[in-house]
Amino acid sequence: MSLQARAFEHLSARTQPKKQIRDERGKCAVRWTAVRRAVADISIKGDTNYMNKSELIDAVAARVDISKADAGRTIDAVIEVIGKALKKKDKVAVVGFGTFMVRERKARTGRNPKTNEPIKIKASKTPAFKAGKALKDTIK
């Protein structure tokens, strides 16, 4: 769905603005500030749309024909199980989708951008995901 369509859908769900402006043809036009506010409220990351958790739950519930509550509990359980496995440093491989893993970063020396002084950056662990072939083929 385009950004404009999502903005107008979002606006129609809200109450009508107090002040309406008429365009050249005499039709009501929504105030530009209301449109900007609606666009800001829509879940957008940069110029690309992304699906948030509630939208994912809605999509899963519709696809599998279960209630939204059940779909939400299922997604929460999957996230919890993956998190616990990563905490134990296990890899979680879902054939066709991808592999979740923990990557370890070594300690290194960085620079403070303000003072340009060297600083020590501690070693850390970070979760990572490597997409599988089927997922990559789906995107192409």
C-alpha positions in Angstrom: 0.0 0.0 0.0 1.4 3.4 -0.9 2.3 6.0 1.7 -0.5 8.3 0.5 -3.1 5.5 0.7 -2.0 4.6 4.2 -2.1 8.3 5.3 -5.7 8.8 4.0 -6.8 5.5 5.5 -5.3 6.6 8.8 -7.0 10.0 8.5 -10.4 8.5 7.8 -10.1 6.4 11.0 -9.5 9.6 13.0 -12.1 12.3 13.7 -12.5 14.8 11.0 -10.4 18.0 11.3 -12.2 21.0 12.7 -11.2 23.2 9.8 -11.6 22.1 6.3 -10.3 23.9 3.2 -11.9 23.8 -0.2 -9.7 23.3 -3.3 -10.2 24.8 -6.7 -13.0 22.5 -7.7 -14.9 23.2 -4.5 -14.2 19.8 -2.9 -13.1 19.5 0.7 -9.3 19.1 1.1 -7.8 18.0 4.4 -5.4 20.5 5.9 -1.7 19.7 5.1 -0.8 19.7 8.8 -3.3 16.9 9.4 -1.8 14.9 6.5 1.7 15.4 7.9 0.6 14.2 11.3 -1.1 11.2 9.8 2.0 10.3 7.8 4.2 10.7 10.9 1.9 8.3 12.8 2.2 5.6 10.2 4.8 3.0 10.9 7.5 4.0 8.4 11.2 3.4 8.6 13.0 5.7 6.1 11.2 5.5 2.8 10.3 1.8 3.1 7.3 0.3 4.9 7.8 -2.4 7.4 5.5 -4.8 9.2 5.2 -4.3 13.0 4.3 -7.0 15.5 0.6 -6.3 15.5 0.4 -6.4 11.7 2.4 -9.7 11.8 -0.1 -11.1 14.3 -3.0 -10.0 12.1 -1.5 -11.6 9.0 -0.7 -14.9 10.8 -4.2 -15.0 12.3 -5.8 -14.5 8.8 -3.5 -16.9 7.0 -3.9 -19.8 9.5 -7.6 -18.9 10.4 -7.0 -18.7 14.2 -7.8 -15.9 16.6 -5.5 -12.9 17.0 -4.9 -13.8 20.6 -3.8 -17.3 19.7 -1.5 -15.9 16.9 0.0 -13.4 19.3 0.7 -16.1 21.9 2.3 -18.3 19.2 4.5 -15.5 17.9 5.5 -14.6 21.5 6.4 -18.3 22.1 8.5 -18.5 19.0 10.4 -15.3 19.9 10.9 -16.6 23.5 12.2 -20.0 22.4 14.6 -18.4 19.9 15.9 -16.0 22.6 16.4 -18.8 25.1 18.3 -20.9 22.5 20.6 -18.0 21.6 21.2 -17.3 25.3 22.6 -20.9 25.5 24.7 -20.0 22.4 22.8 -22.5 20.3 22.0 -21.9 16.6 18.3 -22.0 15.5 18.0 -23.1 11.9 14.6 -23.0 10.2 15.1 -24.7 6.8 14.2 -22.5 4.0 13.9 -19.4 6.2 17.2 -18.9 7.8 19.5 -19.3 10.8 19.5 -17.3 14.1 22.9 -17.3 15.8 25.1 -15.4 18.3 28.1 -13.6 16.9 30.9 -12.6 19.2 32.8 -9.3 18.6 36.4 -9.0 19.8 37.6 -6.2 22.0 39.0 -3.4 20.0 40.3 0.2 20.1 38.1 3.0 18.9 38.2 6.8 18.8 36.1 9.3 20.7 34.7 11.5 17.9 34.8 14.6 20.0 38.2 14.4 21.5 39.8 12.0 19.0 41.3 10.1 21.9 41.6 6.3 21.7 39.0 4.4 23.8 38.8 0.7 24.6 35.6 -1.1 23.3 34.8 -4.3 25.2 34.1 -7.6 23.6 30.4 -8.2 23.1 27.8 -10.8 21.8 25.1 -9.8 19.4 22.2 -11.8 17.8 22.5 -12.3 14.1 20.3 -13.8 11.3 21.4 -15.3 8.1 18.7 -15.7 5.5 18.2 -19.1 3.9 18.1 -19.8 0.1 14.3 -20.1 -0.1 13.8 -16.7 1.7 16.3 -15.1 -0.6 14.6 -16.6 -3.7 11.2 -15.3 -2.4 12.6 -11.7 -2.4 14.1 -11.9 -5.9 
